[in-house]
């Protein structure tokens, strides 16, 4: 499988590239007042308002840094109703893709109910790399907020 790799501090993470619609430079994002802290807001993606979450804020408790390699990864997000919507993910050091066999990834051995999006782990000469489950990134309450807010703004 082809993976899009990014970093959360020094650690490598990856998303299945089959879920990635596009990788865009960091652009101006409209905030959503009273939104959960990891929700960065909304941005216009080719005429469509797309909700955005900050992966650094979600996982590390700090906003993503504005680096040359900080990007918005637009993914297909499968909804509970069967519809697929676009979701933007702000990530740092979005620099490479990697091809790995799915069988190379094993369970991490750590049950972290606070981070259900953390998936299986593989290792190579550069160290571990952990998969991120796109579907598991948003709890139901946040899904409802983001996709209703995007529809209301349209």
C-alpha positions in Angstrom: 0.0 0.0 0.0 1.1 3.6 -0.7 1.3 5.8 2.4 1.6 9.5 2.9 4.0 10.2 5.7 4.1 13.1 8.1 5.5 13.8 11.6 4.1 14.6 15.0 7.2 16.1 16.6 10.0 13.4 16.0 7.6 10.5 15.3 6.5 9.3 11.9 2.9 8.6 11.1 1.2 7.7 7.9 -2.2 7.7 6.1 -3.2 5.3 3.4 -2.7 7.4 0.2 -5.9 5.8 -1.2 -7.9 8.1 1.2 -5.9 11.2 0.2 -7.7 13.6 -2.3 -4.9 16.2 -2.3 -2.1 17.7 -0.4 -2.2 21.5 -0.3 -0.1 24.3 1.1 -1.3 25.8 4.4 -3.9 28.4 3.6 -6.1 30.8 5.5 -8.7 28.9 7.6 -11.9 30.4 8.9 -12.3 29.6 12.6 -15.5 28.1 14.0 -16.3 29.8 17.3 -16.7 27.5 20.3 -15.4 24.5 18.4 -13.3 21.8 20.1 -9.7 22.8 20.4 -8.4 20.5 17.6 -10.8 21.9 15.1 -8.9 24.5 13.1 -12.0 25.6 11.1 -13.1 25.6 7.5 -11.3 26.4 4.2 -12.4 26.8 0.6 -11.1 23.9 -1.4 -11.9 24.5 -5.0 -15.3 26.1 -4.2 -16.2 23.6 -1.5 -16.1 24.5 2.2 -14.0 21.7 3.9 -13.7 21.3 7.7 -10.1 21.1 9.0 -8.6 19.6 12.1 -5.1 20.2 13.4 -3.4 16.8 13.9 -0.7 18.4 16.2 -3.4 20.0 18.4 -5.3 16.7 18.5 -2.3 14.5 19.3 0.2 16.7 21.0 -1.9 19.5 22.5 -0.2 22.3 20.5 -1.0 24.0 17.2 0.9 22.9 14.1 3.9 25.1 13.4 3.9 27.1 10.2 6.7 25.4 8.4 7.4 25.1 4.7 6.5 21.4 5.0 3.2 22.0 6.9 0.4 21.0 4.7 -3.4 20.4 4.6 -4.0 16.8 3.7 -7.5 16.6 2.2 -8.9 13.1 2.8 -12.1 11.3 2.0 -13.9 10.9 5.3 -16.6 8.2 5.4 -19.7 9.4 7.2 -22.1 7.4 9.3 -24.8 7.9 6.7 -22.6 6.3 4.0 -21.7 9.6 2.4 -18.1 10.4 1.8 -17.1 14.0 2.7 -13.8 15.9 2.5 -11.9 16.6 5.6 -8.7 18.7 5.9 -5.9 17.6 8.2 -3.1 20.0 9.1 0.1 18.1 9.5 3.8 19.0 9.8 6.7 17.6 7.7 4.5 16.2 4.9 7.5 15.3 2.8 7.3 11.8 1.5 5.3 8.8 0.4 6.3 5.2 1.4 5.2 1.9 -0.1 4.8 -0.8 2.5 3.0 -4.2 2.6 0.0 -4.1 5.0 1.3 -7.3 6.6 4.3 -5.5 7.8 2.2 -3.6 10.3 1.3 -5.0 13.7 -0.8 -3.9 16.6 1.1 -1.4 18.8 0.3 -3.4 22.0 -0.9 -0.2 23.7 -4.6 0.4 24.2 -5.2 4.1 24.2 -8.9 4.9 24.3 -8.1 8.7 24.2 -6.5 8.2 20.7 -8.6 5.6 18.8 -7.1 6.9 15.5 -3.7 5.4 16.3 -3.3 2.2 14.3 -0.8 -0.5 13.6 3.0 0.1 13.7 5.8 -1.0 11.4 9.5 -0.4 11.7 12.4 0.2 9.3 15.9 1.6 9.5 14.5 5.1 10.3 12.5 3.7 13.2 8.8 3.1 13.8 5.9 4.4 11.7 2.3 4.3 12.9 -0.8 4.3 10.8 -3.5 6.8 11.4 -7.1 5.7 11.0 -8.9 8.6 9.2 -12.4 7.3 10.2 -11.4 7.2 13.9 -10.1 10.8 14.0 -13.4 12.4 14.9 -15.8 11.5 17.7 -19.4 11.6 16.7 -20.1 15.0 18.3 -17.2 16.5 16.4 -18.3 14.9 13.1 -21.8 16.4 13.5 -20.3 19.9 14.3 -17.9 19.9 11.4 -20.1 18.7 8.7 -23.1 20.7 9.8 -20.9 23.8 10.1 -19.6 23.3 6.6 -23.1 22.8 5.2 -24.4 25.9 7.0 -21.5 28.0 5.6 -22.1 26.9 2.0 
